[in-house]
Amino acid sequence: MQERPRIFDDMSRLLNDAAGAAKTIGKEAEAIIRAQVERLMSTMDIVSREEFEAVRDMAIAARNANDSLERRIAELEAKLAAKPTDQGDA
């Protein structure tokens, strides 16, 4: 009866060691894959998230300025159209 608990202890230790090794291998694999993806992306013409956000913000600001200018032009054209012309009967 003494033998049986020791076998379970040994199996338990073996499984714990295997799980720890698998976790370590998984972390190492993830680090290697991440490094390879970053290396590959650095050779491609891909912008970073920060660069994308900055350009998007600039585009939004430009669109807002354009809309404002369009409204101002429309108002000035309406004023110009409503203004009586001083043309004589020459």
C-alpha positions in Angstrom: 0.0 0.0 0.0 2.9 2.3 0.5 3.8 2.1 -3.2 0.6 3.5 -4.6 0.7 7.0 -3.1 4.3 7.4 -4.2 3.3 6.6 -7.8 0.6 9.2 -7.7 3.0 11.7 -6.2 5.5 11.0 -9.0 2.9 11.3 -11.6 1.6 14.5 -10.1 5.2 16.0 -10.1 5.7 14.8 -13.7 2.5 16.4 -14.9 3.3 19.6 -13.0 6.7 19.7 -14.6 5.2 19.0 -18.0 2.7 21.8 -17.6 5.4 24.2 -16.5 7.6 23.2 -19.5 4.6 23.6 -21.9 3.9 27.1 -20.4 7.5 28.1 -20.8 7.7 26.8 -24.4 4.4 28.6 -25.2 5.8 31.9 -23.9 9.1 31.4 -25.8 7.1 30.6 -29.0 5.0 33.7 -28.5 8.0 35.9 -28.1 9.6 34.4 -31.2 6.5 34.8 -33.3 6.0 38.4 -32.0 9.6 39.3 -33.0 9.2 37.7 -36.4 5.9 39.6 -37.0 7.4 42.9 -35.9 10.4 42.3 -38.1 8.1 41.5 -41.1 5.9 44.5 -40.4 8.9 46.8 -40.2 9.9 45.9 -43.7 6.4 46.6 -45.0 5.0 50.1 -45.6 2.6 49.9 -42.7 1.9 52.8 -40.4 1.7 52.6 -36.6 -1.6 53.1 -34.8 -0.3 56.4 -33.4 0.5 57.6 -36.9 -2.9 56.5 -38.2 -4.7 58.3 -35.3 -2.7 61.5 -35.9 -3.5 61.6 -39.7 -7.2 60.7 -39.0 -7.4 63.6 -36.5 -5.9 65.9 -39.1 -8.4 64.8 -41.7 -11.3 65.4 -39.4 -10.0 68.9 -38.6 -9.6 69.6 -42.3 -13.1 68.3 -43.1 -14.5 70.5 -40.4 -12.6 73.6 -41.6 -13.8 72.8 -45.2 -17.4 72.6 -44.0 -17.1 75.9 -42.2 -15.6 77.6 -45.2 -18.4 76.2 -47.5 -21.0 77.6 -45.1 -19.3 81.0 -45.1 -19.0 81.1 -48.9 -22.7 80.2 -49.2 -23.6 83.0 -46.7 -21.5 85.6 -48.6 -23.0 84.5 -52.0 -26.5 84.9 -50.5 -25.6 88.4 -49.3 -24.1 89.3 -52.7 -27.2 88.0 -54.5 -29.5 89.9 -52.2 -27.6 93.2 -52.6 -29.2 95.5 -55.2 -26.9 96.3 -58.0 -26.2 100.0 -58.8 -26.2 99.7 -62.6 -27.5 102.7 -64.4 -29.3 102.8 -67.7 -26.2 103.8 -69.6 
